[in-house]
């Protein structure tokens, strides 16, 4: 055990009390004081510094069969977090080290050391390991390069393009030689950000008219790759504009996450026959083998400023739930982070 200050015996954590129907409500959750045990053999105790809130967490609040286990009622929720080790009972990680892990939604976390990844606060700001250099960034990288088989000269359309994943997809495509990158977002301010700061060739506000028409105007020569964060009318529009041998990577469908009735599917799937198009869903968890290559390639772009990123930072664990609801509403620009 290290000579760190006396670790706390209690800390606050967010628990799920009932499974939300439609939009989550505050009464579905509770912020409670919970016991913080001392780390056992092979474990570390971490004081969380930054917590991640992400759209996929909405799925874990329901008990429907999915790719990841649902949150348990009456227990702390989970999510990406980065923090400082305050006590260690494990080889290779010492008090004072900073680690990335998945026991977020709480002030303090005890975990097996094998589930904590050391990160370097000198190489990048700690919060970056939850976003641009973390799961968010790897999602963009794997989805674009592996699932959508991006190649130099491709025309790329990204929905939810001002979000944490979408903004990185568009910039990676530009850095890797896309012929044209188009983004959609939900406000005129976000549209300006995409073009002026992130270097997209064109962008549109999907609230300003039919997505299919706006996409045709922005990409008159069609699109080779569509990175889908939204689903719904965006997916239908992308199929309508897909070029021969086009690829669609399905990352998320935030437009339907809180629906209580199934959303209608794209009505033009037959067009995939004509274009020989391909639609493939993916999960970042299947692509962690790319992590070293991803950090090696993208890290220097982040440090040089060639790859820009935004964070929306909400202060205080008491505001964790509101930050999460904000992501579902689209309040954030870039990665939504909670600072403790």
C-alpha positions in Angstrom: 0.0 0.0 0.0 1.4 3.4 -0.9 1.8 6.4 1.5 -1.1 8.3 -0.1 -3.3 10.5 2.1 -5.9 8.5 4.1 -8.5 7.4 1.5 -12.1 8.4 2.0 -14.6 5.9 3.4 -17.6 7.3 1.5 -18.3 9.0 -1.8 -21.3 10.1 -3.9 -22.6 7.9 -6.8 -25.5 8.0 -9.2 -27.9 5.0 -9.1 -30.7 4.0 -11.4 -33.9 3.6 -9.4 -36.3 2.7 -12.2 -36.0 2.0 -15.9 -37.0 5.1 -18.0 -39.9 4.9 -20.4 -39.3 7.3 -23.3 -37.3 10.3 -22.1 -35.5 9.6 -18.7 -36.9 11.6 -15.8 -35.0 12.9 -12.7 -37.1 10.6 -10.5 -35.6 7.5 -12.3 -32.2 8.3 -10.6 -30.7 9.2 -7.2 -27.4 10.7 -6.1 -26.5 8.7 -2.9 -23.7 8.5 -0.4 -22.0 5.1 -0.7 -19.3 3.2 1.1 -15.8 3.3 -0.5 -13.9 0.1 0.4 -10.2 -0.1 0.7 -8.5 -1.7 -2.3 -8.0 -5.4 -1.9 -5.0 -7.3 -3.3 -4.5 -6.4 -7.0 -6.9 -3.4 -6.8 -6.6 0.4 -6.9 -8.7 3.2 -5.5 -9.2 6.1 -7.9 -10.5 9.6 -7.2 -12.4 10.5 -10.4 -11.5 13.8 -12.0 -13.6 13.7 -15.2 -16.6 11.6 -16.1 -18.0 10.9 -19.5 -21.7 10.9 -20.5 -22.6 9.3 -23.8 -25.7 8.5 -25.8 -25.2 4.7 -25.5 -25.9 5.0 -21.8 -29.6 5.4 -22.6 -29.7 1.9 -23.9 -28.1 0.5 -20.7 -31.0 2.1 -18.7 -33.5 -0.3 -20.3 -33.5 -4.0 -19.7 -33.9 -4.9 -23.4 -31.4 -7.4 -24.7 -28.5 -5.5 -26.1 -24.7 -5.7 -26.7 -23.9 -4.6 -23.2 -25.5 -5.6 -19.9 -28.2 -3.2 -18.6 -27.5 -1.0 -15.5 -28.6 -2.7 -12.3 -31.4 -1.0 -10.4 -30.2 0.4 -7.0 -26.5 0.2 -8.0 -24.0 2.7 -9.3 -24.1 3.3 -13.1 -21.0 3.0 -15.2 -19.2 5.0 -17.8 -15.8 6.2 -18.9 -13.8 8.1 -16.3 -10.3 9.4 -15.7 -8.8 10.1 -12.3 -5.9 9.9 -9.9 -5.0 6.8 -8.0 -5.2 7.6 -4.2 -4.3 4.1 -3.0 -2.9 1.1 -4.7 -2.6 -2.5 -3.7 -1.3 -3.6 -7.1 1.9 -3.9 -9.0 2.6 -1.4 -11.8 0.2 1.3 -10.7 1.1 3.7 -7.8 -0.6 6.4 -5.9 -0.4 9.6 -8.0 -0.7 7.8 -11.3 -3.6 8.8 -13.6 -5.8 6.1 -15.1 -8.7 5.7 -17.5 -11.4 3.2 -16.5 -15.1 2.5 -16.8 -16.4 3.1 -13.3 -17.8 6.6 -13.8 -21.0 8.2 -12.4 -19.2 8.3 -9.0 -16.6 10.3 -7.1 -14.4 7.3 -6.0 -14.0 3.9 -7.7 -12.2 0.7 -6.5 -11.3 -1.7 -9.3 -9.0 -4.5 -10.3 -5.8 -2.9 -11.7 -6.2 -4.8 -14.9 -9.3 -2.7 -15.6 -7.4 0.6 -15.3 -5.2 2.0 -18.1 -2.5 4.4 -17.2 -2.6 7.7 -19.1 0.0 10.5 -19.4 -1.3 14.0 -18.3 1.8 15.5 -19.9 1.0 14.1 -23.4 -2.6 15.5 -23.5 -5.1 17.1 -21.1 -6.7 14.4 -19.0 -10.2 15.0 -20.4 -8.9 14.2 -23.9 -8.6 10.6 -22.9 -12.4 10.4 -22.6 -12.9 12.0 -26.0 -10.6 12.7 -28.8 -8.0 10.2 -27.6 -10.4 7.8 -25.9 -13.4 5.7 -26.8 -14.9 8.5 -28.8 -11.9 9.0 -31.0 -11.4 5.3 -31.5 -15.1 5.0 -32.5 -14.5 7.6 -35.2 -11.3 6.0 -36.3 -12.5 2.3 -36.4 -15.8 3.2 -38.0 -14.4 5.3 -40.8 -11.3 3.3 -41.6 -12.3 -0.3 -40.9 -16.1 -0.6 -41.0 -16.6 2.0 -43.8 -13.3 1.0 -45.6 -12.5 4.7 -46.3 -10.0 5.4 -49.0 -8.3 8.5 -50.3 -10.6 10.4 -52.7 -13.9 9.2 -51.1 -16.7 11.7 -50.6 -17.9 11.4 -46.9 -21.2 12.4 -45.3 -21.4 12.5 -41.4 -24.6 13.0 -39.4 -24.4 14.4 -35.9 -21.3 16.0 -37.2 -20.8 18.5 -34.4 -20.8 15.8 -31.8 -17.8 14.2 -30.3 -17.6 11.3 -32.7 -18.9 13.0 -35.8 -16.6 16.0 -35.6 -13.6 13.6 -35.5 -14.9 11.5 -38.4 -15.0 14.5 -40.7 -11.6 15.7 -39.7 -10.0 12.3 -40.0 -11.5 11.9 -43.5 -10.0 15.3 -44.5 -6.6 14.5 -43.0 -6.6 11.2 -44.9 -7.5 12.7 -48.3 -11.3 12.8 -48.7 -12.4 14.5 -51.9 -15.4 16.1 -50.0 -16.7 16.0 -46.5 -20.3 17.0 -45.7 -21.8 17.2 -42.2 -25.3 17.7 -40.8 -26.1 19.3 -37.4 -29.0 20.7 -35.5 -28.3 24.4 -35.4 -26.8 27.1 -37.7 -24.1 27.8 -35.1 -23.0 24.1 -35.3 -23.0 24.3 -39.1 -20.7 27.3 -39.0 -18.4 25.5 -36.6 -18.2 22.4 -39.0 -17.1 24.5 -41.9 -15.0 27.3 -40.2 -13.3 25.3 -37.5 -13.4 21.6 -38.4 -12.7 22.2 -42.2 -15.8 20.4 -43.6 -16.4 21.3 -47.2 -20.1 21.7 -46.6 -22.6 21.4 -43.8 -26.4 21.9 -43.3 -28.9 22.3 -40.5 -31.2 19.3 -40.8 -34.0 21.4 -39.2 -34.0 23.8 -42.2 -35.6 21.4 -44.7 -35.7 17.8 -45.9 -32.4 16.1 -45.3 -32.5 14.3 -48.7 -32.7 17.6 -50.6 -30.1 19.4 -48.4 -27.7 16.4 -48.9 -28.2 16.4 -52.7 -27.4 20.1 -52.8 -24.3 19.7 -50.6 -23.1 16.5 -52.4 -24.2 16.8 -56.0 -21.8 14.1 -57.0 -23.1 11.7 -54.4 -21.4 10.1 -51.4 -19.1 7.1 -51.1 -19.2 6.8 -47.3 -21.9 7.7 -44.8 -21.1 7.6 -41.1 -24.4 7.4 -39.3 -24.9 8.7 -35.8 -28.6 9.6 -36.2 -30.6 7.0 -38.2 -34.1 7.9 -39.5 -34.4 10.4 -42.3 -30.6 10.8 -42.4 -30.0 7.2 -43.3 -32.7 7.2 -45.9 -31.2 10.4 -47.5 -27.7 8.8 -47.5 -29.0 5.7 -49.2 -30.6 8.0 -51.8 -27.3 9.8 -52.4 -25.0 6.7 -52.3 -22.6 6.2 -55.1 -21.7 2.8 -56.7 -20.0 0.5 -54.1 -20.8 3.0 -51.3 -20.4 2.0 -47.7 -22.5 3.0 -44.7 -21.2 2.5 -41.1 -23.9 2.5 -38.5 -22.5 3.9 -35.3 -25.7 5.2 -33.6 -29.3 6.2 -34.0 -29.8 9.1 -31.5 -33.0 10.2 -33.3 -34.8 7.0 -32.1 -33.2 6.3 -28.7 -36.2 7.6 -26.7 -38.9 6.4 -29.0 -41.5 4.1 -27.4 -42.7 2.9 -30.8 -40.3 1.5 -33.5 -39.2 4.1 -36.0 -40.1 3.5 -39.6 -37.1 2.1 -41.5 -35.6 3.6 -44.7 -38.1 3.2 -47.5 -35.4 3.0 -50.3 -33.3 0.0 -49.3 -33.8 -1.4 -52.8 -31.4 1.3 -54.0 -28.6 -0.8 -52.4 -29.1 -3.3 -55.2 -28.5 -0.7 -57.8 -25.5 0.8 -56.0 -24.1 -2.5 -54.7 -24.0 -0.5 -51.4 -23.2 -2.0 -48.1 -24.6 -1.1 -44.6 -22.7 -2.4 -41.6 -23.1 -1.8 -37.9 -20.2 -1.7 -35.5 -19.2 -1.4 -31.9 -16.0 0.2 -30.8 -15.5 -2.7 -28.3 -14.7 -5.0 -31.2 -11.8 -2.8 -32.4 -9.6 -2.2 -29.4 -6.8 -3.9 -31.3 -6.6 -0.6 -33.2 -6.0 1.5 -30.1 -2.1 1.6 -30.2 -2.2 2.5 -34.0 -4.9 5.0 -33.3 -3.1 6.9 -30.5 0.2 6.8 -32.5 -1.4 8.3 -35.6 -4.0 10.7 -34.1 -2.0 11.8 -31.0 0.4 14.0 -33.0 -2.5 15.6 -34.9 -4.1 16.5 -31.6 -0.9 17.9 -30.2 -0.1 19.9 -33.4 -3.7 21.3 -33.5 -4.3 19.8 -37.0 -7.2 17.8 -35.4 -9.4 20.1 -33.4 -11.8 19.1 -30.7 -14.4 20.8 -28.5 -15.6 19.9 -25.1 -18.7 20.9 -23.2 -17.7 20.8 -19.6 -20.3 20.6 -16.8 -19.0 21.1 -13.2 -20.0 18.9 -10.3 -21.2 15.3 -9.9 -24.6 16.7 -8.8 -25.0 17.9 -12.4 -24.1 14.5 -14.0 -27.6 13.6 -14.9 -28.4 16.9 -16.4 -25.2 16.6 -18.5 -26.4 13.2 -19.7 -29.9 14.5 -20.6 -28.1 17.4 -22.4 -26.3 14.9 -24.7 -29.7 13.3 -25.7 -31.0 16.8 -26.4 -28.0 17.8 -28.4 -26.9 20.6 -26.0 -23.3 19.7 -26.3 -20.7 20.8 -28.9 -18.1 18.1 -29.0 -17.6 15.7 -26.1 -19.8 16.2 -23.0 -17.6 16.0 -19.9 -18.4 16.3 -16.2 -15.6 17.8 -14.1 -15.6 16.7 -10.4 
